[in-house]
Amino acid sequence: MLGLGNNLKKQGLTTPGIITDSLVLKHKYDAGAVVPVSDGAANFVASNTDYVDTGFIANYIHTNASFVAWVNMKDFVGTQLMGYHQDKRWYIGFSGTNGFIGVADSYKDDITISPSLSAGEWFHMAMTAIDGTATLYINGVAQGTDSYTQDAATNPDGQFPIGARLAASISVPMNAYICNVGQFNEGLTQAQIKSIMNKNYAGLTDSEKTNLVSWWNLDSTIISNSNGTENTAPAVVYDNHNTTLGSELVTNGDFSNDLTGWITGGTVVSVVNGISIIGSTGSDAYLYQTIGSVGDTFKLTFDLVVTSGVMRVGTNVDFQYSYSAGTYINESVYFTHLTENKLIFRRESGTVLATLDNVSLKQVNGNLGNLT
């Protein structure tokens, strides 16, 4: 189970962002000489369904690029820490306590790490790819290199996961804690790595953010201020480097222009303060707009009054929130297209009478992490 914790201190944690498959955020850190500066970490249990899908494919990563992370291995059994072990990708992991790295068309196994690592200890790792040479660093010290040839592909396959290798024929997920993962489109120097390793995102200087693409503290999930019941709403972690919202995506969210922009089914009628959705047991009633793409995450706000029955919010397949009888003003939730790119309000059960108004949907920017 993947999870996040909180309250990690520089001197040691006192109690320790789509995740898939029932992940939770919880880890308690023991005090130690080398610990990450963070407020928590993601907890991965060895499984191909336990990972953070960062949701992006970056073509620059084959050359003059770097990533960094803090890691605490529970064991060293054939573990892939990050990346996609496939053509035109890069990745890092362990074979026993030896490291392995890969960039583009190359693969380097059995990089002897000195001093050797032990299960249960925190260490900082970094991988750089600079002009044909990939280097693995542990706690700021270079451990070994690998030569590679820049791949000319402009659209490599696969995502960049943290915590599992997303390839059906290969199973080497990691059993570890991880936090403060950074992606840079420059080859970091050893001095830069040593500076970055002592910081979370808030501690990075402006110059250290100049060529930063994404950074995941992995210390908390994006929390919805929901008064309804969460059903399949995924746990999402911010790309701390970009937490802004995009432009308004809903057409006629205040229903000032009747039902323009909405597709409806069953009985949906305009009223003074929005629209009413009426559906009886055995019949359906809904309204929706097709917005965004599968995998996108949005901030959704709306006003909803449910007089009877249960109203659900999500897509036609993934109903991520349910609302029973009650008044929900300025409801604010995070919503992710899991399998379908619709925003839909629909009768869930019972004879439903509900009034909806002031619907707003804005995409959360950055390369979010879906906890799986």
C-alpha positions in Angstrom: 0.0 0.0 0.0 1.3 3.4 -1.0 0.9 6.0 1.7 2.0 9.4 2.8 2.9 10.6 6.3 3.3 14.0 8.0 5.5 15.9 10.4 8.9 14.8 9.2 11.6 16.9 10.9 15.1 17.6 9.8 16.5 15.9 12.9 14.1 12.9 12.3 10.4 12.3 11.9 8.2 12.3 14.9 5.2 11.0 12.9 5.3 10.6 9.3 0.9 13.3 -4.7 -2.8 9.7 -9.5 -1.9 7.0 -6.2 -3.8 3.7 -7.1 -5.1 0.7 -5.2 -6.0 1.8 -1.6 -2.9 3.8 -0.8 -2.6 5.7 2.5 -0.2 8.3 3.8 1.4 7.1 6.9 5.0 6.4 8.0 6.9 7.0 11.2 10.6 7.9 10.9 13.2 6.9 13.4 15.8 9.5 14.2 19.0 9.1 12.3 22.1 10.8 11.2 20.9 11.1 7.6 17.2 11.9 7.0 15.3 13.9 4.4 14.1 17.4 5.1 10.4 16.8 4.5 7.0 16.6 6.2 6.4 12.9 5.3 6.9 10.3 2.6 5.1 7.9 0.4 5.0 4.3 1.6 5.3 1.7 -1.2 4.6 -2.0 -0.6 6.1 -4.3 -3.3 3.4 -4.5 -5.9 2.9 -3.5 -9.5 -0.3 -1.7 -8.4 1.5 0.5 -5.8 3.0 3.5 -7.5 2.8 7.2 -8.2 1.9 7.9 -11.8 3.4 11.3 -12.5 1.3 11.6 -15.6 3.9 12.9 -18.0 6.3 11.9 -20.7 9.3 14.2 -21.0 11.4 13.9 -24.2 14.3 15.9 -22.7 15.1 13.3 -20.1 17.7 11.4 -22.2 20.4 14.0 -22.1 21.4 16.9 -19.9 18.8 16.0 -17.3 18.6 14.8 -13.7 16.4 13.5 -11.1 16.8 13.3 -7.3 15.0 11.6 -4.4 15.2 10.6 -0.8 14.7 6.8 -0.3 14.4 4.3 2.6 14.5 0.7 1.3 12.7 -1.9 3.4 14.5 -4.5 1.4 16.7 -4.8 -1.7 14.8 -7.5 -3.6 15.0 -6.7 -7.3 13.6 -3.2 -6.9 12.9 -0.6 -9.5 12.7 2.8 -7.8 11.6 5.1 -10.6 11.3 5.2 -14.3 10.1 3.0 -17.1 12.3 0.1 -18.0 11.6 0.2 -21.7 13.1 1.5 -24.9 13.6 5.3 -24.9 13.1 5.6 -21.1 15.4 6.0 -18.1 15.2 4.3 -14.8 17.0 3.5 -11.5 16.9 0.7 -9.0 18.8 -2.0 -7.1 19.9 -5.5 -7.8 20.6 -6.6 -4.3 22.4 -3.6 -2.7 24.1 -2.8 -6.0 22.6 -0.1 -8.1 21.4 -0.1 -11.7 20.6 2.8 -14.0 19.5 3.1 -17.6 19.2 5.9 -20.1 17.8 5.7 -23.6 19.4 2.6 -25.3 21.7 1.6 -22.5 21.6 -0.3 -19.2 24.2 -0.5 -16.5 23.9 -3.1 -13.8 25.9 -3.8 -10.6 27.1 -0.4 -9.7 28.9 -1.1 -6.4 27.7 1.5 -3.8 30.2 2.5 -1.2 29.7 2.6 1.7 27.1 -0.1 1.3 23.4 0.6 2.0 21.3 -1.1 4.6 17.6 -1.7 4.7 15.8 0.8 6.9 18.2 3.7 6.5 17.5 6.9 4.6 19.8 7.9 1.7 19.7 10.5 -1.0 20.1 9.4 -4.6 20.5 11.3 -7.8 20.9 10.3 -11.4 22.3 12.7 -14.1 22.5 12.3 -17.8 25.0 14.6 -19.4 26.3 14.5 -22.9 26.4 10.7 -23.2 27.3 9.8 -19.6 24.8 8.8 -16.9 26.0 8.9 -13.3 24.5 7.5 -10.1 25.0 9.5 -6.9 24.3 8.3 -3.3 24.4 10.9 -0.6 26.1 13.3 -3.0 28.9 10.9 -3.9 29.3 9.5 -7.4 29.1 5.7 -7.5 29.4 4.8 -11.1 28.7 5.8 -14.7 27.2 4.4 -17.9 27.7 5.6 -21.5 24.6 6.0 -23.7 23.6 7.2 -27.1 21.0 9.9 -27.4 17.8 8.5 -28.8 16.2 10.4 -31.6 12.6 9.5 -30.7 10.4 12.5 -30.2 7.5 10.6 -28.5 8.7 7.7 -26.4 6.2 5.3 -25.0 5.2 4.9 -21.4 4.8 7.2 -18.4 7.3 8.0 -15.6 6.1 6.2 -12.5 7.6 6.3 -9.0 7.5 3.0 -7.2 6.8 0.4 -9.9 7.8 -0.7 -13.3 4.8 -0.3 -15.5 5.5 -3.2 -17.9 3.1 -6.1 -18.0 5.9 -8.7 -18.7 8.2 -7.5 -15.8 7.6 -7.3 -12.1 10.1 -5.5 -9.9 8.2 -3.0 -7.8 9.9 -1.4 -4.8 9.3 -1.9 -1.1 10.4 1.4 0.3 9.6 4.9 1.5 10.3 7.8 -0.9 10.0 11.6 -0.8 11.3 14.9 -2.4 11.5 13.6 -6.0 12.8 16.3 -8.4 13.1 16.3 -12.2 15.4 18.8 -13.9 16.1 19.5 -17.5 19.8 20.0 -16.8 22.7 17.8 -15.8 23.2 18.7 -12.2 26.8 19.1 -10.8 27.9 17.3 -7.7 27.8 20.6 -5.8 24.2 21.2 -6.9 23.2 17.7 -5.8 24.7 18.3 -2.4 22.9 21.5 -2.0 19.5 20.2 -3.2 19.7 17.0 -1.1 19.3 19.1 2.1 16.1 20.8 0.9 12.4 20.1 0.2 10.7 22.3 -2.4 10.2 25.3 -0.1 13.9 25.3 0.6 15.1 25.5 -3.1 16.6 28.7 -4.2 15.4 30.6 -7.3 18.5 29.5 -9.2 17.9 25.8 -8.2 14.4 26.1 -9.7 15.5 27.6 -13.0 15.7 24.3 -14.8 13.3 22.4 -12.5 10.5 20.6 -14.4 8.6 19.0 -11.5 9.0 18.3 -7.8 6.9 16.0 -5.6 7.4 16.4 -1.8 5.2 13.3 -1.4 4.3 14.4 2.1 0.5 14.9 1.7 -2.4 14.5 -0.7 -4.5 17.2 -2.2 -7.4 17.4 0.2 -11.0 18.0 -0.9 -13.2 20.1 1.3 -16.0 17.7 0.7 -19.2 17.3 2.7 -20.3 14.4 0.6 -19.2 10.8 0.6 -16.1 9.9 -1.4 -16.5 6.9 -3.5 -13.7 6.4 -6.1 -12.0 9.8 -5.8 -8.3 9.1 -6.2 -5.6 10.4 -3.9 -3.6 13.0 -5.7 -0.3 14.7 -4.8 0.8 18.1 -6.0 3.6 18.8 -8.4 4.9 21.3 -5.9 6.6 23.3 -8.7 3.2 24.2 -10.2 0.1 24.3 -8.1 -1.8 26.9 -10.1 -5.2 26.4 -11.6 -6.1 26.8 -15.3 -9.0 28.8 -16.8 -12.7 28.1 -16.3 -13.7 25.0 -18.4 -17.5 24.8 -17.7 -19.8 26.5 -20.1 -22.8 28.3 -18.5 -22.0 27.0 -15.0 -24.5 29.5 -13.4 -27.3 28.4 -15.8 -27.9 32.0 -16.6 -28.4 30.9 -20.2 -30.8 28.1 -19.4 -29.2 24.7 -20.2 -26.8 25.9 -23.0 -23.6 23.8 -23.0 -25.1 21.0 -21.0 -26.3 17.6 -22.2 -29.2 16.3 -20.2 -31.2 13.1 -19.7 -34.4 12.4 -17.8 -36.1 15.4 -16.2 -33.8 18.4 -15.8 -35.4 21.8 -15.7 -34.3 25.4 -15.2 -35.3 27.2 -12.0 -34.6 30.7 -10.6 -31.4 29.6 -8.7 -29.9 27.1 -11.2 -31.4 23.9 -12.4 -33.4 21.1 -10.8 -32.7 17.4 -11.4 -35.6 15.1 -10.9 -35.4 11.3 -11.1 -37.5 8.6 -9.6 -36.4 5.1 -8.6 -35.9 3.1 -11.8 -35.5 6.1 -14.0 -32.5 8.3 -14.7 -31.8 12.0 -14.6 -28.5 13.6 -15.3 -26.6 16.5 -16.9 -23.0 16.6 -18.0 -20.3 18.4 -20.1 -17.4 16.7 -21.9 -14.2 18.4 -20.6 -10.5 17.6 -20.5 -8.8 14.2 -21.0 -8.6 11.0 -19.1 -6.0 11.4 -16.3 -6.6 15.2 -15.9 -7.3 16.5 -12.4 -9.6 19.4 -11.7 -10.8 21.6 -8.8 -14.6 21.4 -8.9 -16.8 23.8 -7.0 -20.6 24.0 -6.9 -23.8 24.7 -4.9 -26.1 21.7 -4.4 -29.3 21.2 -2.5 -30.6 17.6 -2.3 -34.2 17.4 -1.1 -34.5 13.7 -1.4 -32.5 10.7 -2.7 -28.8 10.6 -3.5 -27.0 12.6 -6.1 -23.6 11.5 -7.4 -20.8 13.5 -9.1 -18.1 12.1 -11.3 -18.1 10.6 -14.8 -20.6 8.1 -16.2 -18.3 5.4 -14.9 -16.4 6.9 -11.9 -18.8 8.5 -9.5 -16.3 10.0 -7.1 -18.6 11.8 -4.7 -22.1 11.1 -3.4 -24.5 13.6 -1.8 -27.6 12.6 0.3 -30.3 15.0 1.4 -28.7 18.2 2.6 -27.4 21.7 1.6 -23.9 21.9 0.1 -22.9 25.5 -0.6 -19.5 26.3 -2.0 -18.7 22.6 -2.2 -15.0 22.3 -3.2 -13.6 18.9 -4.3 -10.8 17.6 -6.5 -12.0 15.5 -9.4 -10.0 13.2 -11.7 -11.0 11.7 -15.0 -10.2 8.1 -14.4 -11.7 6.4 -17.5 -13.9 9.0 -19.1 -13.6 12.7 -19.8 -17.0 13.8 -18.5 -18.2 15.9 -15.6 -21.6 14.5 -14.7 -24.2 15.1 -12.0 -26.5 12.1 -11.9 -29.2 10.4 -9.7 -27.5 7.6 -7.7 -30.4 6.1 -5.8 -33.9 6.8 -4.5 -36.3 9.3 -5.9 -34.1 12.3 -6.4 -35.0 16.0 -6.2 -32.0 18.3 -6.2 -31.1 21.9 -7.2 -27.6 22.6 -8.7 -26.0 26.0 -9.3 -22.6 27.8 -9.7 -20.6 24.9 -11.2 -17.0 25.7 -11.9 -14.2 23.4 -13.1 -10.5 24.4 -13.4 -7.6 22.0 -14.2 -4.9 21.7 -11.6 -1.6 22.5 -13.4 1.7 20.8 -13.1 2.6 17.1 -13.3 0.4 15.7 -10.5 1.1 12.4 -8.9 -1.8 9.9 -8.8 -1.4 7.6 -5.8 -2.3 4.1 -6.9 
